[in-house]
Amino acid sequence: MTAPKDTYTVAWDNGTVRMIDQRVLPERFEVLELTDYREVADAIRTMAVRGAPAIGVAAALGLALAAQEALTGPSEWFLPRLRQAAELLRGTRPTAVNLFWAIDRVMAVAEAERGGPQATADAVLTEAHRMLEEDVQANRALGAFGAALLPEEGHVLTHCNAGSLATVHYGTALGVIRAGFESGRKLHVWADETRPRLQGMKLTAWECRELGIPCTIISDNMSGSLMLQRRVDAVVVGADRIAANGDTANKIGTYGVAVLARAHGIPFYVAAPLSTIDFSLSDGSQIPIEERADEEMTHASGVRLAPEGALVYNPAFDVTPAEYVTAIITERGVAEPPFQQSLARLRAL
């Protein structure tokens, strides 16, 4: 299924939030049209939209819908109703810090506006639009910084999906690979299938095909073998939350890839905008890890694979200690160890 290459993952269209439904890719390309912030919250919770930057912008646009709805009631109810919507959106997914960053940023604008409900609703929408465009610019900038770290020719492994679908447009980890490919580097992507939801097999491979980037899907337990054969030259992954010291939460399985990369002397890069860095957390032990439904593990396309009654542990993310990270690529430059200092410097720019 082919889609326009410049389609935004999430966008605003005359009072409607439009988003690519990632639950049905690659079988079908469908765009949801949501007119209620509760629908946006459900889309985030059920992973119709996923990826930390995309979730953040989706939540911001959800608040714009909530503000439009709040205009229909008494003016004294406007801010309480907007705050209620913000709390509902906060409760959708706990790990991706961009979600909370985006909601806090939009609500700060709303709380500061003194021009009444209509002016506040306008300000909320303007801020959401600003965040959307900032995300696209940030991704392109970090893509350019990261591309310079990649070999002129070689194999790059990535885990989960951190492409255009995980952002508004262009991507973080896959954006780095994309920028390298567009600059003339001869790159081939190893896409981990990324169990249990298979975002690498379903989404990363789909995006690479759309972009014309050579890509081969591998099972999650194959990366070590490929590294031993010297068939991986670099690893680039995204992130859902990065602590101030560089500890990084990303899709479950990332930690194992990082350990293997270190054992084989392969650079392991994390690509994420500065909004993904939670400077309030000193290290990764403080990052909340989302646990998802058993059915993601026990079923495939609605068919039960596990025996009835089997116990399931399904954390959506793991934390890679900073010692295994070669560099963190952001829109303001590349941070190298010690990350406590280098990330702080980039933040201050």
VOPAGU-2260 file (C-alpha; in pm, 1 decimal, decimal comma):
REM VOPAGU-2260
SITE   aa  ch    i         X         Y         Z
SITE  MET   A    0       0,0       0,0       0,0
SITE  THR   A    1     156,7     326,1    -114,0
SITE  ALA   A    2     107,5     661,5      59,5
SITE  PRO   A    3     214,2    1015,2     -32,0
SITE  LYS   A    4     569,9    1067,0      91,7
SITE  ASP   A    5     490,4    1408,9     238,4
SITE  THR   A    6     181,1    1299,6     433,5
SITE  TYR   A    7     201,3    1416,4     794,3
SITE  THR   A    8     142,7    1146,0    1054,3
SITE  VAL   A    9     -83,3    1382,4    1247,8
SITE  ALA   A   10    -226,9    1714,5    1130,4
SITE  TRP   A   11    -504,9    1968,3    1180,1
SITE  ASP   A   12    -764,4    2020,2     908,3
SITE  ASN   A   13   -1035,3    2277,6     971,3
SITE  GLY   A   14   -1146,0    2155,2    1311,8
SITE  THR   A   15   -1050,1    1791,8    1258,0
SITE  VAL   A   16    -741,4    1601,6    1374,0
SITE  ARG   A   17    -624,0    1378,7    1091,5
SITE  MET   A   18    -383,1    1096,1    1166,6
SITE  ILE   A   19    -250,6     791,5     988,7
SITE  ASP   A   20    -395,7     479,9    1150,8
SITE  GLN   A   21     -81,7     277,9    1217,9
SITE  ARG   A   22    -276,1     -21,1    1348,4
SITE  VAL   A   23    -372,5    -126,9     994,8
SITE  LEU   A   24     -39,6     -70,8     819,4
SITE  PRO   A   25     105,2    -213,7     601,5
SITE  GLU   A   26    -210,4    -391,8     485,6
SITE  ARG   A   27    -404,4     -67,4     442,1
SITE  PHE   A   28    -329,4     304,4     441,5
SITE  GLU   A   29    -608,5     481,6     626,2
SITE  VAL   A   30    -638,1     829,1     774,7
SITE  LEU   A   31    -855,2     879,7    1081,0
SITE  GLU   A   32   -1059,5    1197,8    1111,6
SITE  LEU   A   33   -1117,3    1281,1    1477,0
SITE  THR   A   34   -1339,5    1562,9    1600,6
SITE  ASP   A   35   -1339,0    1490,3    1975,0
SITE  TYR   A   36   -1042,6    1496,9    2212,9
SITE  ARG   A   37   -1166,1    1171,0    2364,7
SITE  GLU   A   38   -1114,5    1006,6    2026,5
SITE  VAL   A   39    -760,1    1143,1    2020,9
SITE  ALA   A   40    -697,2     998,4    2367,7
SITE  ASP   A   41    -825,0     661,0    2251,1
SITE  ALA   A   42    -607,2     677,4    1938,8
SITE  ILE   A   43    -300,5     736,5    2156,9
SITE  ARG   A   44    -396,4     461,3    2401,5
SITE  THR   A   45    -463,1     202,8    2128,7
SITE  MET   A   46    -152,7     305,9    1930,3
SITE  ALA   A   47    -332,8     428,1    1620,7
SITE  VAL   A   48     -72,2     700,6    1667,0
SITE  ARG   A   49     256,1     610,8    1839,2
SITE  GLY   A   50     609,8     732,9    1870,4
SITE  ALA   A   51     694,9     991,8    2135,5
SITE  PRO   A   52     704,9    1305,2    1913,6
SITE  ALA   A   53     384,3    1210,6    1727,8
SITE  ILE   A   54     204,8    1137,2    2055,5
SITE  GLY   A   55     302,0    1479,0    2189,9
SITE  VAL   A   56     168,7    1669,7    1890,2
SITE  ALA   A   57    -144,6    1453,1    1880,8
SITE  ALA   A   58    -214,4    1544,5    2243,4
SITE  ALA   A   59    -161,9    1914,7    2167,1
SITE  LEU   A   60    -410,6    1895,5    1880,9
SITE  GLY   A   61    -646,4    1700,4    2106,8
SITE  LEU   A   62    -640,9    1995,5    2345,5
SITE  ALA   A   63    -725,3    2223,8    2053,8
SITE  LEU   A   64   -1035,8    2008,6    1995,9
SITE  ALA   A   65   -1116,4    2023,0    2367,5
SITE  ALA   A   66   -1089,0    2401,5    2360,9
SITE  GLN   A   67   -1333,5    2421,3    2069,9
SITE  GLU   A   68   -1577,6    2200,5    2260,6
SITE  ALA   A   69   -1537,9    2406,4    2578,4
SITE  LEU   A   70   -1646,0    2719,5    2388,2
SITE  THR   A   71   -1998,4    2577,1    2371,2
SITE  GLY   A   72   -2048,1    2604,2    2747,7
SITE  PRO   A   73   -2047,7    2887,3    3003,5
SITE  SER   A   74   -1725,1    3089,7    3003,2
SITE  GLU   A   75   -1649,4    3001,2    3365,0
SITE  TRP   A   76   -1642,2    2634,0    3268,2
SITE  PHE   A   77   -1391,0    2681,5    2986,6
SITE  LEU   A   78   -1063,3    2629,6    3172,9
SITE  PRO   A   79   -1196,6    2354,2    3402,7
SITE  ARG   A   80   -1314,9    2159,9    3097,4
SITE  LEU   A   81    -979,5    2212,0    2926,6
SITE  ARG   A   82    -797,1    2091,3    3238,7
SITE  GLN   A   83   -1022,0    1784,3    3245,7
SITE  ALA   A   84    -928,2    1706,0    2886,3
SITE  ALA   A   85    -559,8    1749,9    2970,0
SITE  GLU   A   86    -585,9    1494,7    3252,4
SITE  LEU   A   87    -757,3    1243,0    3026,1
SITE  LEU   A   88    -481,8    1280,1    2767,2
SITE  ARG   A   89    -210,3    1251,5    3034,9
SITE  GLY   A   90    -346,6     914,3    3136,9
SITE  THR   A   91    -310,6     750,2    2796,3
SITE  ARG   A   92      53,9     635,1    2801,9
SITE  PRO   A   93     303,2     679,4    3087,5
SITE  THR   A   94     652,5     644,6    2937,4
SITE  ALA   A   95     674,3     890,2    2645,5
SITE  VAL   A   96     771,2    1219,3    2806,9
SITE  ASN   A   97     677,2    1417,3    2494,2
SITE  LEU   A   98     312,8    1353,8    2584,8
SITE  PHE   A   99     344,8    1536,9    2916,3
SITE  TRP   A  100     579,6    1801,0    2774,3
SITE  ALA   A  101     327,3    1887,6    2502,9
SITE  ILE   A  102      29,6    1900,7    2738,9
SITE  ASP   A  103     218,7    2116,9    2988,5
SITE  ARG   A  104     329,2    2354,2    2714,4
SITE  VAL   A  105     -19,7    2399,0    2571,4
SITE  MET   A  106    -181,5    2433,8    2912,7
SITE  ALA   A  107      73,3    2698,2    3014,0
SITE  VAL   A  108     -37,4    2903,5    2713,7
SITE  ALA   A  109    -403,5    2851,5    2801,4
SITE  GLU   A  110    -357,4    2944,4    3166,5
SITE  ALA   A  111    -164,4    3260,0    3075,1
SITE  GLU   A  112    -418,0    3391,8    2822,2
SITE  ARG   A  113    -636,0    3669,2    2963,2
SITE  GLY   A  114    -850,8    3746,8    2660,7
SITE  GLY   A  115   -1137,6    3511,8    2738,8
SITE  PRO   A  116   -1241,3    3168,2    2607,6
SITE  GLN   A  117   -1225,4    3245,1    2234,5
SITE  ALA   A  118    -881,4    3405,3    2261,6
SITE  THR   A  119    -763,9    3109,6    2469,9
SITE  ALA   A  120    -895,2    2854,2    2221,9
SITE  ASP   A  121    -719,5    3043,6    1942,3
SITE  ALA   A  122    -396,1    3052,4    2142,5
SITE  VAL   A  123    -415,9    2677,6    2211,9
SITE  LEU   A  124    -457,2    2600,1    1841,6
SITE  THR   A  125    -174,9    2837,1    1747,2
SITE  GLU   A  126      58,8    2670,4    1996,8
SITE  ALA   A  127     -33,9    2323,1    1872,7
SITE  HIS   A  128      38,7    2432,0    1514,8
SITE  ARG   A  129     372,3    2575,8    1627,8
SITE  MET   A  130     467,7    2247,9    1793,6
SITE  LEU   A  131     372,1    2053,6    1481,7
SITE  GLU   A  132     599,0    2258,6    1259,1
SITE  GLU   A  133     878,2    2260,6    1517,2
SITE  ASP   A  134     872,8    1881,0    1517,9
SITE  VAL   A  135     926,1    1863,7    1142,4
SITE  GLN   A  136    1214,0    2112,8    1160,2
SITE  ALA   A  137    1373,1    1934,8    1457,3
SITE  ASN   A  138    1362,3    1599,5    1281,4
SITE  ARG   A  139    1528,6    1734,8     969,3
SITE  ALA   A  140    1796,6    1905,8    1177,7
SITE  LEU   A  141    1880,0    1599,9    1386,8
SITE  GLY   A  142    1870,9    1389,2    1070,3
SITE  ALA   A  143    2144,5    1604,7     920,3
SITE  PHE   A  144    2356,7    1588,4    1237,4
SITE  GLY   A  145    2315,8    1213,0    1259,3
SITE  ALA   A  146    2381,6    1140,0     892,7
SITE  ALA   A  147    2735,7    1269,1     934,3
SITE  LEU   A  148    2801,0     986,1    1181,9
SITE  LEU   A  149    2704,7     709,5     942,2
SITE  PRO   A  150    2946,4     531,4     707,2
SITE  GLU   A  151    2958,3     624,7     340,5
SITE  GLU   A  152    2855,3     269,1     268,9
SITE  GLY   A  153    2731,0       4,7     506,5
SITE  HIS   A  154    2458,7    -163,0     709,9
SITE  VAL   A  155    2260,4      17,2     980,3
SITE  LEU   A  156    2043,2    -171,0    1228,6
SITE  THR   A  157    1740,1     -11,8    1392,3
SITE  HIS   A  158    1489,0    -136,7    1648,0
SITE  CYS   A  159    1116,2     -55,3    1650,8
SITE  ASN   A  160     999,9     233,3    1430,8
SITE  ALA   A  161    1139,5     582,2    1470,7
SITE  GLY   A  162    1062,9     707,3    1122,9
SITE  SER   A  163     814,9     958,1     989,5
SITE  LEU   A  164     531,6     756,2    1143,0
SITE  ALA   A  165     672,6     808,7    1493,2
SITE  THR   A  166     687,8    1184,7    1443,4
SITE  VAL   A  167     487,6    1445,4    1255,3
SITE  HIS   A  168     716,7    1395,9     957,9
SITE  TYR   A  169    1065,4    1277,3     855,1
SITE  GLY   A  170    1160,4    1077,6    1163,7
SITE  THR   A  171    1430,9    1051,5    1429,1
SITE  ALA   A  172    1637,2     730,2    1403,6
SITE  LEU   A  173    1506,3     649,6    1057,9
SITE  GLY   A  174    1530,7    1021,2     981,1
SITE  VAL   A  175    1906,8     993,9    1041,5
SITE  ILE   A  176    1927,2     700,9     800,1
SITE  ARG   A  177    1700,6     881,6     555,3
SITE  ALA   A  178    1917,1    1194,2     562,1
SITE  GLY   A  179    2226,8     982,3     502,6
SITE  PHE   A  180    2060,4     802,1     212,9
SITE  GLU   A  181    1941,7    1130,4      59,7
SITE  SER   A  182    2293,6    1272,7      86,2
SITE  GLY   A  183    2429,9     989,8    -127,0
SITE  ARG   A  184    2541,5     737,8     131,5
SITE  LYS   A  185    2491,0     377,7      22,2
SITE  LEU   A  186    2307,2     240,8     320,7
SITE  HIS   A  187    2115,9     -77,5     387,6
SITE  VAL   A  188    1882,4    -111,5     685,8
SITE  TRP   A  189    1843,3    -415,4     908,0
SITE  ALA   A  190    1495,5    -374,2    1060,6
SITE  ASP   A  191    1437,4    -571,7    1380,7
SITE  GLU   A  192    1083,1    -711,1    1368,4
SITE  THR   A  193    1034,1    -569,8    1721,0
SITE  ARG   A  194     809,5    -801,6    1914,3
SITE  PRO   A  195     537,2    -814,6    2024,5
SITE  ARG   A  196     368,7    -546,5    1808,7
SITE  LEU   A  197     614,8    -582,0    1518,7
SITE  GLN   A  198     661,5    -211,3    1451,7
SITE  GLY   A  199     991,9    -278,1    1278,0
SITE  MET   A  200     850,7    -536,7    1040,5
SITE  LYS   A  201     524,2    -355,7     976,1
SITE  LEU   A  202     622,5      10,6     987,5
SITE  THR   A  203     997,8      57,2     942,2
SITE  ALA   A  204    1010,8    -181,3     648,0
SITE  TRP   A  205     706,1      -9,5     497,0
SITE  GLU   A  206     862,8     335,3     532,7
SITE  CYS   A  207    1191,6     217,2     383,8
SITE  ARG   A  208    1007,4      76,4      84,7
SITE  GLU   A  209     821,9     403,7      36,4
SITE  LEU   A  210    1153,0     593,3      47,1
SITE  GLY   A  211    1345,5     348,4    -169,3
SITE  ILE   A  212    1593,2     265,6     109,2
SITE  PRO   A  213    1719,0     -95,2      91,6
SITE  CYS   A  214    1584,9    -279,1     394,7
SITE  THR   A  215    1584,4    -635,3     524,7
SITE  ILE   A  216    1362,7    -753,5     809,2
SITE  ILE   A  217    1525,1    -972,3    1073,5
SITE  SER   A  218    1387,4   -1141,2    1382,6
SITE  ASP   A  219    1478,1    -980,2    1713,5
SITE  ASN   A  220    1716,5   -1264,3    1802,2
SITE  MET   A  221    1927,9   -1231,0    1485,9
SITE  SER   A  222    2114,3    -906,0    1553,8
SITE  GLY   A  223    2396,3   -1069,6    1752,4
SITE  SER   A  224    2466,1   -1317,1    1475,4
SITE  LEU   A  225    2481,5   -1037,8    1216,9
SITE  MET   A  226    2717,6    -838,3    1435,8
SITE  LEU   A  227    2945,2   -1137,9    1479,1
SITE  GLN   A  228    2959,1   -1167,4    1099,9
SITE  ARG   A  229    3058,8    -797,5    1075,2
SITE  ARG   A  230    2740,0    -721,5     886,7
SITE  VAL   A  231    2630,9    -428,9    1108,0
SITE  ASP   A  232    2824,2    -100,8    1092,0
SITE  ALA   A  233    2608,0     112,2    1320,6
SITE  VAL   A  234    2291,1      97,1    1529,4
SITE  VAL   A  235    2048,0     390,6    1540,7
SITE  VAL   A  236    1738,0     386,3    1761,4
SITE  GLY   A  237    1484,5     638,3    1882,7
SITE  ALA   A  238    1372,1     706,5    2239,5
SITE  ASP   A  239    1057,1     763,6    2440,8
SITE  ARG   A  240    1231,0     923,8    2738,0
SITE  ILE   A  241    1594,0    1005,7    2813,4
SITE  ALA   A  242    1709,7    1085,3    3166,2
SITE  ALA   A  243    1951,1    1370,5    3234,9
SITE  ASN   A  244    2244,6    1127,7    3254,5
SITE  GLY   A  245    2169,4     973,9    2912,8
SITE  ASP   A  246    1991,6     657,3    3027,9
SITE  THR   A  247    1741,3     589,2    2750,7
SITE  ALA   A  248    1397,9     425,2    2749,8
SITE  ASN   A  249    1304,6     281,0    2413,6
SITE  LYS   A  250    1098,8     -10,5    2283,8
SITE  ILE   A  251    1155,3    -335,3    2469,8
SITE  GLY   A  252    1458,0    -517,6    2328,4
SITE  THR   A  253    1668,1    -205,2    2276,7
SITE  TYR   A  254    1886,6    -278,5    2579,0
SITE  GLY   A  255    1984,6    -617,9    2440,3
SITE  VAL   A  256    2081,0    -462,2    2107,9
SITE  ALA   A  257    2293,2    -202,4    2288,5
SITE  VAL   A  258    2479,3    -467,1    2487,7
SITE  LEU   A  259    2548,3    -666,7    2171,4
SITE  ALA   A  260    2668,9    -356,1    1990,5
SITE  ARG   A  261    2912,8    -279,1    2273,6
SITE  ALA   A  262    3039,3    -639,8    2274,2
SITE  HIS   A  263    3113,6    -617,1    1900,3
SITE  GLY   A  264    3259,1    -264,3    1897,1
SITE  ILE   A  265    2970,8    -115,9    1697,6
SITE  PRO   A  266    2855,9     243,5    1759,4
SITE  PHE   A  267    2510,8     267,4    1920,2
SITE  TYR   A  268    2334,6     598,0    1854,7
SITE  VAL   A  269    2013,0     735,1    2003,8
SITE  ALA   A  270    1824,9     993,9    1794,7
SITE  ALA   A  271    1563,3    1209,4    1967,2
SITE  PRO   A  272    1458,3    1574,2    1995,7
SITE  LEU   A  273    1543,5    1763,4    2312,9
SITE  SER   A  274    1175,2    1741,9    2413,9
SITE  THR   A  275    1233,8    1369,3    2475,7
SITE  ILE   A  276    1499,4    1442,0    2739,8
SITE  ASP   A  277    1353,3    1456,7    3088,7
SITE  PHE   A  278    1600,1    1670,6    3279,9
SITE  SER   A  279    1394,0    1623,7    3596,7
SITE  LEU   A  280    1509,7    1259,5    3616,3
SITE  SER   A  281    1866,8    1196,6    3726,1
SITE  ASP   A  282    1881,8     845,3    3580,6
SITE  GLY   A  283    1681,5     578,5    3403,7
SITE  SER   A  284    1564,2     402,6    3720,2
SITE  GLN   A  285    1311,8     685,1    3759,2
SITE  ILE   A  286    1152,1     639,8    3415,0
SITE  PRO   A  287     801,6     489,1    3441,1
SITE  ILE   A  288     768,9     180,4    3221,9
SITE  GLU   A  289     433,2     110,1    3062,8
SITE  GLU   A  290     294,8    -241,3    3082,6
SITE  ARG   A  291      48,6    -333,5    2811,8
SITE  ALA   A  292    -228,5    -590,7    2767,7
SITE  ASP   A  293    -152,8    -962,0    2774,7
SITE  GLU   A  294    -321,9   -1003,4    2436,8
SITE  GLU   A  295     -34,3    -828,4    2262,2
SITE  MET   A  296     178,8   -1126,5    2360,1
SITE  THR   A  297     -68,4   -1412,6    2352,1
SITE  HIS   A  298    -248,6   -1330,7    2026,0
SITE  ALA   A  299    -155,8   -1250,8    1666,1
SITE  SER   A  300    -422,0   -1095,1    1442,5
SITE  GLY   A  301    -684,6   -1208,9    1689,6
SITE  VAL   A  302    -565,2   -1570,7    1697,2
SITE  ARG   A  303    -451,4   -1709,7    2033,9
SITE  LEU   A  304    -100,6   -1855,8    2019,9
SITE  ALA   A  305     -30,3   -1905,2    2389,6
SITE  PRO   A  306    -203,4   -2163,8    2605,9
SITE  GLU   A  307    -503,1   -2047,8    2807,8
SITE  GLY   A  308    -403,0   -1932,7    3152,2
SITE  ALA   A  309     -35,3   -1871,6    3069,3
SITE  LEU   A  310     114,9   -1586,9    3271,2
SITE  VAL   A  311     233,4   -1286,7    3070,0
SITE  TYR   A  312     477,3   -1004,2    3141,7
SITE  ASN   A  313     454,4    -732,9    2877,2
SITE  PRO   A  314     656,4    -417,3    2947,4
SITE  ALA   A  315     651,2    -191,4    2641,9
SITE  PHE   A  316     996,5     -43,3    2703,9
SITE  ASP   A  317    1334,5    -111,9    2859,8
SITE  VAL   A  318    1608,2     125,7    2972,5
SITE  THR   A  319    1952,8     126,3    2813,7
SITE  PRO   A  320    2217,1     261,9    3054,2
SITE  ALA   A  321    2412,3     558,7    2922,1
SITE  GLU   A  322    2736,8     361,0    2930,5
SITE  TYR   A  323    2617,2     167,1    2624,9
SITE  VAL   A  324    2525,1     479,3    2423,5
SITE  THR   A  325    2791,2     615,2    2187,3
SITE  ALA   A  326    2611,6     944,2    2124,7
SITE  ILE   A  327    2269,2    1108,8    2145,4
SITE  ILE   A  328    2166,6    1295,0    1831,1
SITE  THR   A  329    1940,3    1598,2    1878,6
SITE  GLU   A  330    1822,5    1890,5    1667,2
SITE  ARG   A  331    2088,4    2111,8    1828,0
SITE  GLY   A  332    2379,7    1878,4    1777,7
SITE  VAL   A  333    2533,9    1554,8    1895,1
SITE  ALA   A  334    2584,9    1487,0    2265,9
SITE  GLU   A  335    2868,5    1256,7    2369,9
SITE  PRO   A  336    2963,1    1119,2    2713,0
SITE  PRO   A  337    2950,1    1244,1    2979,3
SITE  PHE   A  338    2588,2    1312,1    2887,8
SITE  GLN   A  339    2503,6    1500,3    3205,8
SITE  GLN   A  340    2719,9    1784,6    3078,7
SITE  SER   A  341    2677,3    1753,9    2701,8
SITE  LEU   A  342    2296,9    1735,3    2711,2
SITE  ALA   A  343    2282,9    2032,3    2946,2
SITE  ARG   A  344    2497,8    2232,2    2704,5
SITE  LEU   A  345    2267,8    2154,2    2412,5
SITE  ARG   A  346    1965,8    2247,5    2621,5
SITE  ALA   A  347    2119,2    2587,3    2693,7
SITE  LEU   A  348    2183,5    2674,2    2328,1
